[in-house]
């Protein structure tokens, strides 16, 4: 290999332009979703989400709105995060752990933590919010963190299904109550 003469070497001065983290993430989302809706706040995001076509039931809208605002309040109070775009998977897992272990139960003193099915409802709502927020037309979130959350329902269907023997007992008891009722009515009519 031959030595080539170096005529001149100029130092390359690279100036790093750094944006604050919030602005950098918003700029990233703007780059990947140029036609997205301009959602300016977490409150606006939650209201648009609960009124989207993905949520049809009024009861689900009320529950999801409450869950969305509770999530925003939790992120603000625990981590100082006012914009849900700054939330990471760690933050979501921390929120779910807090719900299961430490959230005060409404109407019960000194009781903390929610049931497994209530936690699953919260998880489903969070997954829905992130899925909706990452759509190209929305573009609020850069990635769907909800995909990495798992929903674990407590299956109590077997406890609610009666055996044939239990059904027979209920039928027999209903017949006895009906006979007693008819007998009482007949006695009242005769008196």
C-alpha positions as CSV (number, residue, x, y, z in Angstrom):
1,X,0.0,0.0,0.0
2,X,1.5,3.3,-1.0
3,X,1.5,6.4,1.1
4,X,-0.6,9.1,-0.3
5,X,0.3,12.7,0.4
6,X,-2.1,14.6,2.6
7,X,-2.4,18.1,1.2
8,X,-4.5,19.6,4.0
9,X,-6.7,18.4,6.8
10,X,-9.3,20.8,8.2
11,X,-10.8,19.9,11.5
12,X,-14.5,19.4,11.2
13,X,-16.3,21.4,13.7
14,X,-19.6,19.8,14.5
15,X,-22.0,21.8,16.5
16,X,-24.4,19.7,18.4
17,X,-27.8,21.3,18.7
18,X,-29.6,19.8,21.7
19,X,-33.2,20.3,22.4
20,X,-34.8,19.8,25.8
21,X,-36.0,16.2,26.0
22,X,-39.7,17.2,25.7
23,X,-39.1,19.2,22.5
24,X,-36.9,16.4,21.1
25,X,-39.6,13.8,21.5
26,X,-42.2,16.0,20.1
27,X,-40.0,16.8,17.1
28,X,-39.4,13.0,16.6
29,X,-43.2,12.4,16.6
30,X,-43.7,15.3,14.2
31,X,-41.1,13.8,11.9
32,X,-42.6,10.3,11.8
33,X,-46.3,11.5,11.8
34,X,-46.3,14.7,9.8
35,X,-50.1,14.6,9.2
36,X,-51.0,13.8,12.8
37,X,-53.6,15.7,14.8
38,X,-52.0,18.4,16.9
39,X,-52.9,17.3,20.4
40,X,-51.4,19.8,22.8
41,X,-52.2,18.3,26.2
42,X,-52.8,15.0,28.0
43,X,-56.3,16.2,28.8
44,X,-57.0,16.8,25.1
45,X,-55.6,13.4,24.3
46,X,-57.9,11.7,26.9
47,X,-61.0,13.5,25.8
48,X,-60.4,12.7,22.1
49,X,-59.7,9.1,23.0
50,X,-62.8,8.5,25.0
51,X,-64.9,10.0,22.3
52,X,-63.3,8.0,19.5
53,X,-65.1,5.3,17.6
54,X,-63.1,2.6,19.4
55,X,-65.1,3.3,22.6
56,X,-68.8,2.8,22.0
57,X,-70.4,2.3,25.5
58,X,-71.1,5.3,27.7
59,X,-70.1,3.3,30.7
60,X,-66.8,2.4,29.2
61,X,-66.2,6.0,28.3
62,X,-66.7,7.1,31.9
63,X,-64.5,4.3,33.2
64,X,-61.7,4.9,30.6
65,X,-61.8,8.7,31.2
66,X,-61.4,8.1,35.0
67,X,-58.5,5.7,34.4
68,X,-56.9,8.1,31.9
69,X,-57.0,11.0,34.4
70,X,-55.9,8.8,37.3
71,X,-52.9,7.7,35.1
72,X,-52.0,11.3,34.3
73,X,-52.3,12.3,38.0
74,X,-50.2,9.3,39.1
75,X,-47.4,10.2,36.5
76,X,-47.5,13.8,37.6
77,X,-47.4,13.1,41.4
78,X,-44.9,10.2,41.4
79,X,-42.6,11.1,38.5
80,X,-43.3,14.8,37.7
81,X,-44.4,13.8,34.2
82,X,-47.1,16.1,32.9
83,X,-47.1,14.8,29.3
84,X,-47.9,11.1,28.7
85,X,-45.5,11.1,25.8
86,X,-42.6,11.1,28.3
87,X,-43.9,7.9,30.0
88,X,-41.8,4.8,29.6
89,X,-42.7,1.1,30.0
90,X,-41.1,1.3,33.5
91,X,-43.6,4.1,34.5
92,X,-46.6,2.0,33.3
93,X,-45.4,-1.0,35.2
94,X,-44.8,1.1,38.3
95,X,-48.4,2.4,38.0
96,X,-49.9,-1.0,37.6
97,X,-47.9,-2.3,40.6
98,X,-49.1,0.7,42.7
99,X,-52.7,-0.1,41.6
100,X,-52.4,-3.7,42.7
101,X,-50.7,-3.1,46.0
102,X,-51.0,0.5,47.2
103,X,-54.1,2.2,45.7
104,X,-56.5,3.1,48.5
105,X,-59.8,1.3,48.0
106,X,-62.7,3.8,47.8
107,X,-65.1,3.5,50.7
108,X,-62.9,1.2,52.8
109,X,-60.5,2.6,55.4
110,X,-57.0,1.0,55.6
111,X,-57.7,-1.1,52.5
112,X,-55.2,-0.9,49.7
113,X,-54.9,-2.5,46.3
114,X,-57.4,-3.4,43.7
115,X,-58.7,-6.8,42.6
116,X,-57.1,-8.7,39.8
117,X,-60.1,-8.0,37.4
118,X,-60.0,-4.3,38.2
119,X,-56.3,-4.2,37.5
120,X,-57.0,-6.0,34.2
121,X,-59.6,-3.3,33.4
122,X,-57.0,-0.6,34.1
123,X,-54.5,-2.4,31.9
124,X,-57.0,-2.8,29.1
125,X,-57.7,0.9,29.2
126,X,-54.0,1.9,29.2
127,X,-53.4,-0.5,26.3
128,X,-56.3,1.1,24.4
129,X,-55.0,4.6,25.0
130,X,-51.6,3.8,23.7
131,X,-52.9,1.9,20.8
132,X,-55.2,4.7,19.8
133,X,-52.5,7.4,20.4
134,X,-49.9,5.7,18.2
135,X,-52.2,5.6,15.1
136,X,-50.7,7.5,12.2
137,X,-53.7,9.9,12.1
138,X,-53.2,10.6,15.8
139,X,-49.4,10.3,16.3
140,X,-49.3,11.4,19.9
141,X,-47.1,8.5,21.0
142,X,-44.0,7.5,19.0
143,X,-44.4,3.8,20.0
144,X,-47.2,1.6,21.5
145,X,-46.0,0.8,25.0
146,X,-49.3,-0.9,25.6
147,X,-48.3,-3.9,23.5
148,X,-45.9,-4.9,26.2
149,X,-48.5,-4.9,28.9
150,X,-50.3,-8.2,29.7
151,X,-53.9,-8.5,30.8
152,X,-54.6,-11.1,33.5
153,X,-58.2,-11.7,34.2
154,X,-59.3,-13.8,37.2
155,X,-61.5,-16.4,35.6
156,X,-64.5,-17.0,37.9
157,X,-66.8,-18.5,35.3
158,X,-66.6,-21.9,36.8
159,X,-67.7,-20.5,40.2
160,X,-70.8,-19.0,38.6
161,X,-72.0,-22.1,36.7
162,X,-74.3,-24.4,38.6
163,X,-74.1,-28.1,38.5
164,X,-77.1,-30.2,37.4
165,X,-77.6,-31.2,41.1
166,X,-77.6,-27.6,42.3
167,X,-80.1,-26.7,39.5
168,X,-82.4,-29.6,40.6
169,X,-82.2,-28.4,44.2
170,X,-83.2,-24.9,43.2
171,X,-86.1,-26.2,41.1
172,X,-87.3,-28.3,44.0
173,X,-87.1,-25.3,46.4
174,X,-88.9,-23.1,43.9
175,X,-91.7,-25.6,43.6
176,X,-92.0,-25.9,47.4
177,X,-92.1,-22.1,47.7
178,X,-94.7,-21.9,45.0
179,X,-96.9,-24.6,46.7
180,X,-96.6,-22.8,50.0
181,X,-97.5,-19.5,48.4
182,X,-100.5,-21.1,46.7
183,X,-101.6,-22.8,49.9
184,X,-101.4,-19.5,51.8
185,X,-103.4,-17.7,49.1
186,X,-106.1,-20.5,49.2
187,X,-106.3,-20.2,53.0
188,X,-106.7,-16.4,52.8
189,X,-109.4,-16.8,50.2
190,X,-111.3,-19.3,52.4
191,X,-111.2,-17.1,55.5
